[in-house]
Amino acid sequence: MKLITYIFIFIPFFLMAQVEPEEDSTAVDYYYIDGDSIPVSIINLDPVVLMGKLKYGSKEDRVRYLILKRRTIKVYPYAKLAAERLVELNSRLETLKRKSDQRRYAKIIQKYIEEEFSEELKKLTRKEGQILVKLIHRQTGQTTFQLIKELRSGWRAFWFNNTARLFDISLKEEFNPLKVSEDYLIEDILERAFQDGKLERQKSAFPIDYLELTKKWSSKTVKN
């Protein structure tokens, strides 16, 4: 889908370089035996969330959920990649003091995007594009509109948002699983995919309490 390709191309710094290394989460404890200390490594693991069984209001609701699942799993890697490259961007820009160097860097990134990602992004449907916009907010903490405005210009962000509306896509869309049922379903799909190993987990840019979400939505049937 051309529109989504434009989103990535006009945030030219999004995609490139390496991901920042994660800190070592291994903690070291000591046992004392007869006056001698023996180091013992303790691995701090994230808590495992037990997933409950989804309740569907109807066969149609189940079909809609499965379609949403397919779309979410398809576009999540792009949002994850955007967050990784945004971190690298901020680090890289700190080393480029001259505007000319920043522009040269932007051109290199834009060419990289066009060669590596354009054809894939053009294949996204309108609905997949809107889910991608939501997930970019989940992974970066900023809407696509804010990112374009910050990295390019307010006018360009305004223009792209109005263009997106023609395709029923809002670049200002936020990810809010506590208030929006579809967003909760997307979060549920992600959590299940993380645990099943279908997707690589990346923490969201803001806290998301899956158990709290489940408590709120557990009394409701799955609808989309």
C-alpha positions as CSV (number, residue, x, y, z in Angstrom):
1,M,0.0,0.0,0.0
2,K,1.6,3.2,-1.2
3,L,0.4,5.3,1.7
4,I,2.2,3.2,4.3
5,T,5.3,3.2,2.2
6,Y,5.2,7.0,2.3
7,I,4.9,6.9,6.1
8,F,8.1,5.0,6.4
9,I,9.9,6.9,3.6
10,F,9.1,10.3,5.0
11,I,10.3,9.2,8.4
12,P,13.6,8.4,6.7
13,F,15.5,7.7,9.9
14,F,13.2,4.9,11.0
15,L,14.9,2.0,9.5
16,M,18.6,1.2,9.7
17,A,21.6,0.3,11.9
18,Q,21.7,-2.0,14.9
19,V,19.4,-2.4,17.8
20,E,20.8,-1.2,21.2
21,P,22.1,-4.1,23.2
22,E,19.9,-5.1,26.2
23,E,21.4,-5.0,29.6
24,D,22.4,-8.3,31.2
25,S,19.5,-9.3,33.4
26,T,21.6,-12.0,35.3
27,A,21.9,-11.2,39.0
28,V,24.5,-12.8,41.1
29,D,23.8,-14.1,44.7
30,Y,26.2,-15.7,47.1
31,Y,26.0,-18.7,49.4
32,Y,28.4,-19.0,52.3
33,I,29.7,-22.5,53.3
34,D,32.3,-22.8,56.0
35,G,33.3,-19.2,55.6
36,D,33.7,-19.4,51.8
37,S,31.5,-17.4,49.5
38,I,30.2,-19.3,46.4
39,P,28.7,-17.1,43.6
40,V,25.5,-18.4,42.2
41,S,23.9,-16.9,39.1
42,I,20.2,-16.2,39.3
43,I,18.3,-15.4,36.1
44,N,15.5,-12.9,36.6
45,L,12.7,-14.0,34.3
46,D,9.6,-12.0,33.3
47,P,6.4,-13.4,34.9
48,V,4.4,-15.7,32.7
49,V,0.8,-14.8,32.0
50,L,-1.7,-17.7,31.9
51,M,-3.9,-17.0,28.9
52,G,-7.6,-17.7,29.4
53,K,-9.9,-19.1,26.7
54,L,-11.6,-16.5,24.5
55,K,-15.3,-16.3,24.4
56,Y,-16.9,-15.5,21.1
57,G,-20.4,-14.0,20.8
58,S,-21.0,-15.7,17.5
59,K,-19.3,-17.5,14.6
60,E,-19.0,-14.1,12.9
61,D,-17.1,-12.7,15.9
62,R,-14.7,-15.6,15.8
63,V,-14.0,-15.1,12.1
64,R,-13.4,-11.4,12.7
65,Y,-11.0,-12.2,15.5
66,L,-9.0,-14.6,13.3
67,I,-8.8,-12.0,10.6
68,L,-7.6,-9.4,13.1
69,K,-5.0,-11.9,14.3
70,R,-3.7,-12.5,10.8
71,R,-3.4,-8.7,10.2
72,T,-1.8,-8.0,13.6
73,I,0.9,-10.7,13.3
74,K,1.7,-9.5,9.8
75,V,2.3,-5.8,10.6
76,Y,3.7,-6.1,14.1
77,P,7.3,-6.7,12.9
78,Y,7.2,-3.4,11.0
79,A,6.2,-1.5,14.2
80,K,8.9,-3.3,16.2
81,L,11.5,-2.4,13.6
82,A,10.3,1.2,13.7
83,A,10.9,1.4,17.4
84,E,14.3,-0.1,17.2
85,R,15.4,2.3,14.4
86,L,14.0,5.3,16.2
87,V,16.2,4.5,19.2
88,E,19.2,4.3,16.9
89,L,18.2,7.5,15.2
90,N,18.3,9.5,18.4
91,S,21.7,8.1,19.2
92,R,23.0,8.7,15.6
93,L,21.7,12.3,15.3
94,E,23.6,13.3,18.5
95,T,26.8,12.6,16.6
96,L,25.8,14.6,13.5
97,K,26.1,18.3,14.3
98,R,26.0,19.7,10.8
99,K,22.7,20.0,8.9
100,S,24.4,18.9,5.7
101,D,25.5,15.6,7.4
102,Q,22.0,15.0,8.7
103,R,20.5,15.5,5.2
104,R,23.1,13.2,3.7
105,Y,22.3,10.6,6.3
106,A,18.6,11.0,5.6
107,K,19.1,10.4,1.9
108,I,21.0,7.2,2.6
109,I,18.2,5.9,4.8
110,Q,15.5,6.9,2.3
111,K,17.3,4.9,-0.4
112,Y,17.7,2.0,1.9
113,I,14.0,2.0,2.7
114,E,13.0,2.2,-0.9
115,E,15.2,-0.7,-1.9
116,E,14.4,-3.0,1.1
117,F,10.8,-2.2,2.3
118,S,8.8,-0.4,-0.3
119,E,7.5,-3.4,-2.1
120,E,6.5,-5.1,1.1
121,L,4.7,-2.1,2.6
122,K,2.8,-1.5,-0.6
123,K,1.1,-4.8,-0.2
124,L,-0.6,-3.8,3.1
125,T,-4.3,-3.3,3.0
126,R,-6.0,-0.2,4.5
127,K,-7.0,-2.1,7.6
128,E,-3.5,-3.5,8.0
129,G,-2.2,0.1,7.6
130,Q,-4.4,1.4,10.4
131,I,-3.3,-1.5,12.7
132,L,0.3,-0.6,11.8
133,V,-0.3,3.0,12.8
134,K,-1.6,1.9,16.2
135,L,1.3,-0.5,16.8
136,I,3.8,2.2,16.0
137,H,2.2,4.2,18.8
138,R,2.4,1.1,21.1
139,Q,6.1,0.6,20.3
140,T,7.4,4.2,20.2
141,G,5.0,6.1,22.5
142,Q,4.3,8.6,19.7
143,T,1.7,8.6,17.0
144,T,2.8,8.4,13.4
145,F,1.6,12.0,13.0
146,Q,3.8,13.2,15.8
147,L,6.8,11.3,14.4
148,I,6.4,12.8,11.0
149,K,5.9,16.3,12.5
150,E,9.0,15.9,14.7
151,L,11.3,14.5,12.1
152,R,10.1,16.3,9.0
153,S,7.7,19.2,9.4
154,G,4.2,20.1,10.7
155,W,2.9,20.8,7.2
156,R,4.0,17.4,5.9
157,A,2.4,15.7,8.9
158,F,-0.9,17.6,8.3
159,W,-0.8,16.7,4.6
160,F,-0.2,13.1,5.1
161,N,-2.9,12.9,7.8
162,N,-5.5,14.4,5.4
163,T,-4.3,12.1,2.6
164,A,-4.6,9.1,4.9
165,R,-8.2,10.0,5.8
166,L,-9.1,9.3,2.1
167,F,-8.1,5.7,2.8
168,D,-9.9,5.6,6.2
169,I,-6.5,5.8,8.0
170,S,-5.7,8.3,10.8
171,L,-2.0,8.9,11.5
172,K,-3.1,10.4,14.9
173,E,-4.6,7.1,16.0
174,E,-3.3,5.9,19.4
175,F,-3.2,2.4,20.9
176,N,-5.5,2.2,23.9
177,P,-6.5,-1.3,24.9
178,L,-8.0,-0.2,28.1
179,K,-10.8,1.8,26.3
180,V,-11.0,0.4,22.8
181,S,-12.1,-3.2,22.4
182,E,-10.2,-3.8,19.2
183,D,-7.0,-2.6,20.8
184,Y,-7.6,-5.1,23.6
185,L,-8.0,-7.9,21.1
186,I,-4.8,-6.8,19.4
187,E,-2.9,-6.8,22.7
188,D,-4.4,-10.3,23.4
189,I,-3.2,-11.5,20.0
190,L,0.3,-10.1,20.6
191,E,0.5,-11.7,24.1
192,R,-0.5,-15.1,22.8
193,A,1.9,-14.8,19.8
194,F,4.7,-13.9,22.2
195,Q,4.1,-16.9,24.4
196,D,3.7,-19.2,21.4
197,G,7.0,-17.9,19.9
198,K,5.3,-16.6,16.7
199,L,6.5,-13.1,17.4
200,E,9.5,-11.7,19.2
201,R,8.5,-9.8,22.3
202,Q,9.4,-6.1,22.5
203,K,8.2,-4.1,25.4
204,S,5.7,-1.4,24.7
205,A,6.8,2.2,25.1
206,F,4.2,2.7,27.9
207,P,3.0,0.3,30.6
208,I,0.3,-2.2,29.6
209,D,-1.2,-4.4,32.3
210,Y,-2.6,-7.4,30.5
211,L,-4.1,-8.8,33.7
212,E,-5.9,-5.5,34.3
213,L,-7.2,-5.5,30.7
214,T,-8.4,-9.1,31.0
215,K,-10.3,-8.3,34.2
216,K,-12.1,-5.5,32.4
217,W,-12.9,-7.3,29.2
218,S,-13.4,-10.9,30.6
219,S,-17.1,-10.4,31.1
220,K,-17.5,-9.4,27.5
221,T,-17.6,-11.6,24.5
222,V,-15.0,-11.1,21.7
223,K,-16.3,-8.6,19.2
224,N,-14.6,-6.6,16.6
